[in-house]
Amino acid sequence: MKAGLPDRILITGASGGLGAALALHYAGPRRTLLLWGRDCDRLESVAAACREAGAEIVIRSLDFSDSAAAIAALEEEDERGPIGLALLAAGAGDVAAPGDLVEDAGQIVRLGLVNFVAASAMAATLARCMARRGEGRIVMIGSAAAFHALPFAAAYAGSKAGLARFAQALRLSVKEHGVQVTLVSPGFIDTAAGRQTAGPKPFLLQPADAAARIARAAARGQAHLIFPWPFALLRWVDRLLPMALRDRLLLGLKPRDG
């Protein structure tokens, strides 16, 4: 059992690769894991593995594009017992379809709702509840893509950029009330969803490794974790390059049709 952890931990996106790895990392005796996700079968499988580790499990299947339902469920669950740690790992990723000049409008709406609106609203709801109690930790899983204007994944990069700015602002709003907010901006993680995206994936990490890094950052109350380290360097390169050169480099990343 890991010292200093609360009894009730919420993990959204638990039916995905990273969320499942986080659930397994935190599973242990005398701990309740609230596992939320979209894939019921996958949730049941993750729950079974966590129960074997001694954790009590409560699962909930949710579509995070319905932010009102997600917030209502969150308030209901926190009333049943205080959530001491929340890891908001639910997210959606996609790129422009081959041959499309820009992404489909529906795709932009979906990614905005899941990656930014629902995640931010849930974090704010949790922060308010935790601030009243004077303690709590929230981890918001963003992406290293938030640092770059990716022409083939504008909706994903843009929604994660919004999440990053919101997380930083929320952290400042509640830090004096005993609530810690950690923003995590990972690079490529070897998940089933990630493998569906074409193109090279440098510095690819396994989900268990990523989960361990995230857990350490949450325990420290770290404001922002970027990993692996080359993505922190790329963030600064993007900021310092002249716009014309940065534009050429970003356009060169765009997958070629066919």
C-alpha positions as MATLAB code, in Angstrom:
seq = 'MKAGLPDRILITGASGGLGAALALHYAGPRRTLLLWGRDCDRLESVAAACREAGAEIVIRSLDFSDSAAAIAALEEEDERGPIGLALLAAGAGDVAAPGDLVEDAGQIVRLGLVNFVAASAMAATLARCMARRGEGRIVMIGSAAAFHALPFAAAYAGSKAGLARFAQALRLSVKEHGVQVTLVSPGFIDTAAGRQTAGPKPFLLQPADAAARIARAAARGQAHLIFPWPFALLRWVDRLLPMALRDRLLLGLKPRDG';
ca = [
       0.000    0.000    0.000;
       1.392    3.374   -1.013;
       1.658    5.773    1.921;
      -0.134    9.074    1.945;
      -2.835    8.155   -0.547;
      -6.535    8.855    0.038;
      -9.043    6.053    0.415;
     -11.143    7.105   -2.605;
      -9.495    7.741   -5.965;
     -11.266    8.676   -9.194;
      -9.766    7.722  -12.550;
     -11.549    8.773  -15.724;
     -10.661    7.167  -19.038;
     -10.061    3.933  -17.116;
     -11.086    1.828  -20.115;
      -8.173    3.273  -22.100;
      -4.544    2.219  -21.977;
      -3.201    4.968  -19.725;
      -6.272    5.033  -17.467;
      -6.071    1.268  -16.989;
      -2.377    1.531  -16.115;
      -3.160    4.238  -13.556;
      -5.881    2.057  -12.031;
      -3.501   -0.879  -11.672;
      -0.826    1.383  -10.220;
      -3.120    2.644   -7.458;
      -4.971   -0.597   -6.768;
      -4.382   -1.933   -3.280;
      -6.043   -2.981   -0.023;
      -8.263   -0.507    1.834;
      -8.615    1.665   -1.242;
     -11.671    2.404   -3.358;
     -11.111    3.138   -7.021;
     -13.847    4.882   -8.984;
     -13.189    3.777  -12.554;
     -15.020    5.697  -15.273;
     -14.842    5.102  -19.002;
     -16.755    4.456  -22.202;
     -15.984    0.776  -22.876;
     -17.985   -1.383  -20.429;
     -16.182   -4.633  -21.262;
     -12.789   -3.038  -20.861;
     -13.849   -1.406  -17.596;
     -14.937   -4.781  -16.226;
     -11.600   -6.295  -17.191;
      -9.619   -3.506  -15.512;
     -11.877   -3.698  -12.452;
     -11.255   -7.441  -12.096;
      -7.486   -6.943  -12.150;
      -7.731   -4.174   -9.544;
      -9.923   -6.304   -7.290;
      -7.278   -9.016   -7.394;
      -4.862   -6.409   -5.991;
      -7.236   -5.860   -3.060;
      -9.019   -2.665   -4.108;
     -12.729   -2.023   -3.889;
     -14.010   -0.960   -7.305;
     -16.923    1.151   -8.463;
     -17.281    1.418  -12.231;
     -19.354    3.817  -14.261;
     -19.780    3.960  -18.042;
     -19.969    7.537  -19.315;
     -19.828    9.492  -22.546;
     -17.671   12.469  -21.593;
     -19.052   14.559  -24.429;
     -22.126   14.892  -22.178;
     -20.498   17.213  -19.652;
     -23.711   17.825  -17.682;
     -24.115   14.089  -17.020;
     -20.448   13.782  -16.063;
     -20.699   16.649  -13.568;
     -23.905   15.261  -12.035;
     -22.275   11.848  -11.628;
     -19.211   13.449  -10.067;
     -21.236   15.400   -7.511;
     -23.220   12.281   -6.652;
     -20.085   10.203   -6.148;
     -18.346   12.823   -4.023;
     -21.416   13.033   -1.769;
     -21.176    9.269   -1.159;
     -17.618    9.711    0.049;
     -14.962   12.398   -0.432;
     -12.767   11.918   -3.481;
      -9.234   12.639   -2.310;
      -7.391   12.163   -5.602;
      -8.761   12.494   -9.133;
      -6.851   11.599  -12.280;
      -8.705   12.953  -15.298;
      -7.291   10.790  -18.064;
     -10.328   10.583  -20.353;
      -9.627   12.046  -23.758;
     -10.124   11.667  -27.471;
      -7.576   11.959  -30.234;
      -7.935   12.210  -33.979;
      -6.398   13.791  -37.057;
      -7.742   15.217  -40.278;
      -8.989   12.575  -42.703;
      -6.751   11.863  -45.706;
      -7.421   14.409  -48.420;
      -9.243   16.846  -46.126;
      -7.962   20.402  -46.075;
      -9.188   20.868  -42.497;
     -10.796   18.623  -39.917;
     -14.497   17.825  -39.975;
     -16.557   20.250  -37.856;
     -18.176   17.415  -35.921;
     -14.791   16.025  -34.993;
     -13.700   19.434  -33.724;
     -16.806   19.676  -31.534;
     -16.317   16.151  -30.156;
     -12.670   16.668  -29.239;
     -13.400   20.054  -27.737;
     -16.157   18.647  -25.538;
     -14.211   15.607  -24.336;
     -10.687   17.007  -24.064;
     -11.456   20.501  -22.806;
     -15.042   21.221  -21.746;
     -15.835   18.070  -19.754;
     -12.361   17.716  -18.246;
     -12.200   21.362  -17.172;
     -15.735   21.401  -15.776;
     -15.106   18.211  -13.810;
     -11.828   19.592  -12.450;
     -13.568   22.778  -11.326;
     -16.348   20.785   -9.663;
     -13.820   18.634   -7.820;
     -11.725   21.643   -6.836;
     -14.740   23.327   -5.272;
     -15.595   20.221   -3.234;
     -11.985   19.697   -2.177;
     -11.484   23.355   -1.232;
     -14.412   23.124    1.176;
     -12.636   20.205    2.856;
      -9.261   21.937    2.746;
      -7.460   19.147    0.898;
      -7.351   17.161   -2.327;
      -5.341   16.457   -5.466;
      -6.379   16.747   -9.089;
      -4.301   15.486  -12.016;
      -5.277   16.707  -15.475;
      -3.832   14.666  -18.347;
      -3.055   16.882  -21.306;
      -0.559   16.268  -24.091;
       2.760   17.519  -25.400;
       0.778   18.276  -28.580;
      -0.662   21.279  -26.717;
       2.623   23.123  -27.299;
       2.493   22.938  -31.091;
       0.150   24.152  -33.844;
      -0.224   20.795  -35.589;
      -1.927   21.407  -38.962;
      -3.134   17.792  -39.235;
      -4.489   17.645  -35.652;
      -5.664   21.162  -34.912;
      -8.658   20.058  -32.831;
      -6.589   17.733  -30.653;
      -3.715   20.175  -30.151;
      -6.095   23.079  -29.610;
      -8.301   21.278  -27.089;
      -5.261   20.119  -25.127;
      -3.804   23.632  -25.218;
      -7.014   24.952  -23.709;
      -6.892   22.270  -21.038;
      -3.309   23.197  -20.188;
      -4.112   26.868  -19.699;
      -7.197   26.013  -17.632;
      -5.216   23.633  -15.403;
      -2.602   26.279  -14.726;
      -5.252   28.862  -13.850;
      -7.196   26.429  -11.654;
      -4.022   25.547   -9.755;
      -3.496   29.200   -8.865;
      -7.145   29.614   -7.854;
      -7.184   26.820   -5.286;
      -3.608   26.351   -4.089;
      -4.247   28.440   -0.948;
      -7.208   26.197   -0.082;
      -5.236   22.979    0.251;
      -5.965   21.686   -3.267;
      -3.126   20.626   -5.550;
      -3.576   20.643   -9.330;
      -1.028   18.854  -11.515;
      -0.955   19.203  -15.294;
       0.630   16.271  -17.137;
       1.790   16.694  -20.735;
       3.023   13.321  -22.013;
       4.489   12.454  -25.350;
       3.687    9.189  -27.124;
       2.330    6.318  -25.021;
       1.955    2.810  -26.418;
      -1.832    2.376  -26.202;
      -4.351    0.801  -28.560;
      -5.764    4.235  -29.402;
      -2.309    5.666  -30.016;
      -1.368    2.819  -32.345;
      -4.277    3.747  -34.629;
      -2.586    7.049  -35.480;
      -0.151    6.786  -38.360;
       3.336    8.213  -38.335;
       6.495    7.887  -36.243;
       6.225    7.897  -32.439;
       9.628    8.825  -31.024;
      10.460    8.125  -27.364;
       7.442    5.827  -27.048;
       6.612    4.918  -23.432;
       4.759    1.938  -22.019;
       1.569    2.788  -20.087;
       2.868    1.380  -16.779;
       5.960    3.600  -16.988;
       3.807    6.645  -17.784;
       1.455    5.851  -14.894;
       4.349    5.605  -12.431;
       5.714    8.978  -13.543;
       2.289   10.578  -13.208;
       1.798    9.103   -9.731;
       5.146   10.471   -8.562;
       4.296   13.938   -9.862;
       0.899   13.837   -8.143;
       2.477   12.760   -4.835;
       4.934   15.671   -5.016;
       2.199   18.154   -5.904;
       4.194   19.045   -9.020;
       2.606   21.855  -11.010;
       3.503   20.549  -14.480;
       5.057   17.317  -15.674;
       6.283   16.958  -19.259;
       7.715   13.604  -20.303;
       9.819   12.175  -21.802;
      12.320   15.020  -21.431;
      12.861   15.666  -25.184;
       9.281   16.969  -25.371;
      10.108   19.623  -22.776;
      13.004   20.670  -24.993;
      10.768   20.721  -28.079;
       8.388   23.045  -26.245;
      11.144   25.614  -25.870;
      12.333   25.111  -29.440;
       8.798   25.842  -30.675;
       8.699   29.034  -28.621;
      12.107   30.325  -29.706;
      12.077   29.576  -33.431;
      11.119   32.365  -35.844;
       7.552   31.883  -37.039;
       8.503   31.252  -40.672;
      10.884   28.453  -39.721;
       8.438   26.981  -37.208;
       5.700   26.963  -39.855;
       7.917   25.073  -42.311;
       8.805   22.475  -39.696;
       5.189   21.935  -38.636;
       3.999   21.629  -42.223;
       6.698   19.049  -42.780;
       5.140   16.887  -40.083;
       1.813   16.650  -41.881;
       1.159   13.104  -43.140;
       1.189   12.840  -46.899;
      -1.919   11.548  -48.681;
      -1.599    8.025  -49.938;
];
